[in-house]
Amino acid sequence: MATSGHLHFQNYPAGVPHTVDVEEFRSVAEVFDKSVAAYADRIAYINMGKAITYRELDDLSRRFGAYLQSRVGLKKGARVALMMPNLLQYPVALFGALRAGCTVVNCNPLYSARELHHQLTDSGAEAIVVVENFAHVVAEVAGKTALKAVFTTGLGDMLGFPKSAIVNLVVKHVKKMVPPWSIPGAISFNAAVAEGRSLPWTPVSTDLTDIAFLQYTGGTTGVPKGAMLTHGNIVANLQQAHAWIRPAVDEKGETIVTALPLYHIFALTANCLTFMKVGAANLLITNPRDIPGFVKELTKQKFTVMTGVNTLFNALLNNPDFAKLDFSKLKLVLGGGMAVQRPVAERWKEVTGTTLLEAYGLTETSPAVTITPLDLPAYNGSIGLPIPNTEIALRDDEGKDVADGERGELCVRGPQVMKGYWNRPDDTAAVMTADGFLKTGDIAIVDEGGFVHIVDRKKDMILVSGFNVYPNEIEEVLAAHPGVLEAGVVGVPDAKSGEAVKVVVVKKDPNLSAEDLLEHCRKNLTGYKMPRYVEFRAELPKTNVGKVLRRALRDDLPGSTPPK
């Protein structure tokens, strides 16, 4: 069932074109330059009460780019890793690297040393910017990678005097949030930006085929792979997203709440880039887990747009102070990363008066594929309609289009689909069809109005609060524990995070406890990949060639209880 019949166009929102010009800009840096020229004195980012304008961002990022070029000697295409939560330093480093012609490698700051080492060595990153709170992880692996420069920054470094000194003092000495670290030759990010003022900066010509981001995602092999997202992919997706939201947003000064981390593809494309095009201010939330602190930040700003994941919206709704906020300016709320649940969407509408829209996408599609129409009166359980210049097809296991109304694997073709996986041609071939469609691994149906509904997942991937978790990776970590004979990992439904990780283990050591396993996992896995449930069994269901049958495991799981 391909979209050649353009079934979905009948429900396209008023004012949204069927196609957009995906080559209007030659690179992400060109979008940035045009926004700076148009909105120079407008606020670009706000964090912890400090605001910087587009003009300041232009200056600071240019200085950092000059330092990368002149002092580190990075050439066009060199990879620069960023490992920070949402801070003002992020856009400075991000645009600095892109304007220097480099490729950005986004890293989750909560990565374990094992996860970070893989990403840095696989990408061949030559520089990294890390916030001091996580510098000890970089210190563990830096010597075993191609890194030429490590830039460190304190949480408060860009907040201006005296606030910066106070925040850094509290973080380091009062809250003790900075574990000891030592990295020979580490460079202060602030010092690099200051020195960059007097260094030569050479504009680099990039085009749509050059790689802007290596965005890592897991895979069936369990080893995270770098999706090569070109300037063309990213520019196309921000053009597509902009065309979709244009009827609701204007260029007079939107303020978008950015609680999802900028290292996540959703926040990167939607918040950072699409809203940069319209000269919006990004309100950066550094720790969205601190819901009372988050709500307090929202009292200080007249916000007009917000993005998030279902778990975040639910957490906000469960905070008594959230309902007291002023929602009079709020015009657009977009959920992505995981399915928006009907009760959450309905309650959101009730509390804020704004419909919670849903977007669907993947890292491999930069990310947006479908979005629900802005004029949708209420939640309809779908992931929306394909956005401009996007074709979808529903196919069976043989790769044939299914009949109308039938279930099939959702396949996507469009300018936002990645170039492929970095240095992994076999993995790329496994997800791309001969006619240029990307296989998503999600099973969908399309209703008579052209709306797409996800009904199942073909892949074993587990979706925890919008983050992809791959069972193979966790099984590999568990297998490394001397007390484990074998292990199977599956996702189980979870009211809070959508799904949670459950591990089913056969013991080699009869004394092995759930706590032993969890302690081992904590050392090797970032938080969202951590098992929530542990079950011990005498054996695991397997295929005749000895492969653990995860589907069977899922089907026969008893009620899960968290380990004590």
QUIKA-V530654 format. One line per field, one symbol per residue. phi: phi as a letter, one per 30 degrees, with the letter a starting at -180 (. if undefined). psi: psi as a letter, one per 20 degrees, with the letter a starting at -180 (. if undefined). A space follows every 50 residues. Layout:
phi: ???
psi: ???
This chain:
phi: .dcedhedddcddeicddbbddcdcdadddddedddddbecddcbbahic cbdddddedddddddddeddccidcejdcccbbbddbddddddddedddd idcccdbddcededddeedddddiecbbcbdeecddddedcedcbddcbc ccbdececdidceeddddddddccdhccdebbbeidcdeeddddddeccd bcecdcbdddddbccdbdaddidecdddcdeddddeddddddddceeccb cckdbcdccdddddedddddddcddddcidccddcdbddddedddeeddd bdccbbbaceddddddddcdddddddcdcdbbbbcaiadddeeddddedd dcicdddbcbabedcicdcbbdddcddaeciccjcedeiccbbcbdddic dddeiddaddbbbldddedkdehbddddddccddciccddiccbbcddci dcbdcabdddeccchjcdbceedddddddddddcdabbbbcbebddcibb dbccbcdccdddcddedddddedcbdeddddcbbbcbdacdbddcjdddd dddddcddecbddd
psi: nrkhilhhhhjpqpipqhqroikhqirhhhggghgghhkgjqpgqppkip qqrhgghggghgghggggghhhkprpiqppqpmqaorhhghggghgghhj jrppopppijqrhggggggghghkpiqqpqqhhjhhgghhigijajphpo pqqqhjhjiqqiggggghgggghgiljnqqqoopjqppgghghghhhjqq poppoqahiqpgpoopqarhiippqopoorhggggghhgggghhighhqr kjmqoponhqqiiphghgggggggihhjkrpoopognihngghghghhhi qnqhqqqarghggggghjphigiirojhipipppqahrppqghggghggg gijpporpqpargikjipgqqqqhjphrpjirjbqprqjpqqqpqahijq prqpiqqrppqppriiprhapokmhghghhiprhkjqpphipprqprijj ppppirphrjqpookipppphgghhggghiphjpgrqqprqqqphgjgqq ppppppqhohiprhhgghggghhiqrgiipphqppprhrqprrijjppnh ghgghkprpppqq.
